[in-house]
Amino acid sequence: MSVDDNVFNLIPVGLLLDELKIKHDDFSDPKKALRAYKKSLSKRCCNKGYRLVITDIQMPSLDGNRLSEEILKELKEKK
């Protein structure tokens, strides 16, 4: 998963992940990314959860630090 409010920044990240043969989803809205992450936690049994999150730090609606904190919180609650 890559998250950046500037869609043009998602392009090189996506190309790199494609070259490494890493399946990924790109999000320009961090809140949508967080919802997708939460939804993916229910699919872990099927090996479909996100294992990597690349995020921008400065985003207007939910910055990368806060997004990371929310993801860690979800992971702790899931265990």
C-alpha positions in Angstrom: 0.0 0.0 0.0 1.3 3.4 -0.9 -0.3 6.6 0.4 0.4 10.2 -0.8 -2.0 13.1 -1.3 0.0 14.0 -4.4 -0.9 11.4 -7.0 2.2 12.2 -9.0 4.3 10.9 -6.1 2.5 7.6 -6.3 3.8 6.9 -9.8 7.5 6.3 -9.1 6.6 4.3 -6.0 4.2 2.2 -8.0 6.8 1.6 -10.7 9.4 0.5 -8.2 6.9 -1.9 -6.5 5.9 -3.3 -9.9 9.5 -3.9 -10.8 10.0 -5.8 -7.5 6.8 -7.7 -8.3 5.0 -6.5 -5.2 1.3 -6.2 -5.6 0.1 -2.9 -4.2 -2.8 -0.5 -3.9 -2.2 3.3 -4.2 -4.3 5.8 -2.2 -4.3 9.6 -2.5 -6.7 9.8 0.5 -5.2 8.5 3.8 -8.6 8.0 5.3 -9.5 5.6 2.5 -6.2 3.9 2.9 -6.9 3.4 6.6 -10.4 1.9 5.8 -8.8 -0.4 3.3 -6.2 -1.5 5.8 -8.8 -2.2 8.4 -10.8 -4.2 5.9 -7.7 -6.2 4.9 -7.2 -7.3 8.4 -10.2 -9.6 8.1 -8.6 -11.2 5.1 -5.3 -12.2 6.8 -6.4 -15.9 6.8 -6.3 -15.8 3.0 -2.9 -14.1 2.9 -4.4 -10.9 1.4 -3.6 -8.4 4.1 -1.2 -5.5 3.6 2.4 -6.2 4.7 4.0 -3.0 3.6 2.8 0.6 4.0 4.7 3.4 2.3 3.2 6.8 3.3 3.8 10.5 2.9 4.3 12.3 6.2 2.6 15.6 5.4 -1.0 15.1 4.3 -3.8 17.5 5.1 -6.6 15.2 6.3 -4.5 12.5 8.2 -0.7 12.8 8.2 1.5 9.8 7.8 2.5 9.7 11.4 -1.1 9.5 12.6 -1.9 7.0 9.8 0.9 4.8 11.1 -0.3 5.1 14.7 -3.8 4.1 13.6 -2.5 1.1 11.7 -0.4 0.0 14.7 -3.4 0.4 17.0 -5.5 -1.8 14.7 -2.8 -4.4 14.7 -2.6 -4.5 18.5 -6.3 -4.8 18.8 -6.4 -7.6 16.3 -4.0 -9.8 18.3 
